[in-house]
Amino acid sequence: MAENVRLTKTVQEKDKLRKIVSSTFTTFIQPQDLQDTDTVSELFRLYDKLYLQIPLEGPQSHTYLIEESSKLVDIQQDNEAIQPLLDEITELRERLLSANEQIFQLEEELARGNV
């Protein structure tokens, strides 16, 4: 049942093989340039998507974004414009507190029958 199988091997010389077979890498299609997807619109798309996952403080946080952006935008100027309004609010609160105290005193006197 055993059959003899005859194998033959052809050996090529190294120099002749290089003339017959190319050893360089080739492709069937032209290589295409990769497009840079880092755009401002992509940044804001990701920011909207990850907004709630960004920590409030730390190296990659909302605080960091504010600090870096404030290097370009003068936030101090906005604070200076807001300060007079904050002062007015404080003054109005003080006046309201004083008026409420006067109302309380009058109601107390009225309840005692002193008026």
C-alpha positions in Angstrom: 0.0 0.0 0.0 2.8 2.4 0.4 3.6 4.4 -2.6 6.8 6.2 -3.3 6.4 9.9 -3.9 9.2 11.7 -5.5 9.7 15.3 -4.5 11.9 17.8 -6.4 13.1 21.1 -5.2 14.3 23.9 -7.4 16.8 26.3 -5.9 17.4 29.7 -7.4 20.6 31.7 -6.9 20.2 34.8 -4.8 21.3 37.2 -7.6 19.0 35.6 -10.2 16.1 35.6 -7.8 16.4 39.3 -7.2 16.2 39.9 -11.0 13.0 37.8 -11.2 11.1 38.7 -8.0 10.8 42.2 -6.7 11.6 42.5 -3.0 10.1 46.0 -2.6 6.7 46.7 -1.0 4.0 47.7 -3.5 0.3 48.3 -3.2 -2.6 48.0 -5.6 -4.0 51.5 -4.7 -2.4 54.8 -4.2 -1.8 55.8 -0.6 -4.3 58.4 0.6 -3.6 61.3 2.9 -5.2 61.1 6.3 -7.6 63.9 7.0 -7.1 65.8 10.2 -10.4 65.6 12.1 -9.3 68.0 14.9 -11.5 71.0 14.2 -13.2 73.6 16.4 -16.6 72.2 15.5 -15.4 68.7 16.6 -14.1 70.1 19.9 -17.5 71.7 20.7 -19.4 68.5 19.6 -17.3 66.5 22.1 -17.7 69.2 24.7 -21.5 69.1 24.5 -21.4 65.3 24.6 -19.0 65.1 27.6 -20.2 68.3 29.5 -21.5 66.5 32.5 -18.6 64.0 32.7 -16.0 66.8 33.0 -15.0 67.3 36.6 -15.4 70.8 38.1 -11.8 71.1 39.3 -8.5 69.5 38.5 -6.1 69.2 35.5 -8.8 68.3 32.9 -11.8 70.2 34.3 -14.2 73.1 33.7 -12.0 75.2 36.0 -9.0 74.5 33.8 -11.0 75.4 30.7 -12.0 78.7 32.3 -8.5 79.5 33.4 -7.0 78.8 29.9 -9.8 80.7 28.1 -9.4 83.7 30.4 -5.8 84.1 29.1 -7.4 85.1 25.8 -10.6 86.8 27.1 -10.3 89.7 29.6 -12.7 88.4 32.3 -11.5 91.1 34.7 -13.1 93.7 32.4 -16.5 92.0 32.8 -16.1 91.9 36.6 -15.4 95.6 36.6 -18.6 96.3 34.6 -20.6 94.1 37.0 -19.2 95.5 40.3 -21.4 98.7 40.2 -24.5 96.5 39.8 -23.4 94.3 42.7 -22.9 97.4 44.8 -26.4 98.7 43.9 -27.9 95.3 44.8 -26.2 95.4 48.2 -27.5 98.9 48.9 -31.1 97.9 47.9 -30.9 94.9 50.2 -29.8 97.1 53.1 -32.7 99.5 52.4 -35.2 96.6 52.2 -33.9 95.2 55.5 -34.3 98.7 57.1 -37.8 99.1 55.7 -38.8 95.6 57.0 -37.5 96.4 60.4 -39.6 99.6 60.5 -42.7 97.7 59.4 -42.0 95.1 62.1 -41.7 97.8 64.8 -44.9 99.5 63.6 -46.8 96.2 63.6 -45.5 95.5 67.1 -46.6 99.0 68.4 -50.0 98.5 66.7 -50.5 95.2 68.4 -49.7 96.7 71.8 -52.1 99.5 71.1 -49.5 102.3 71.3 -50.5 103.9 68.0 
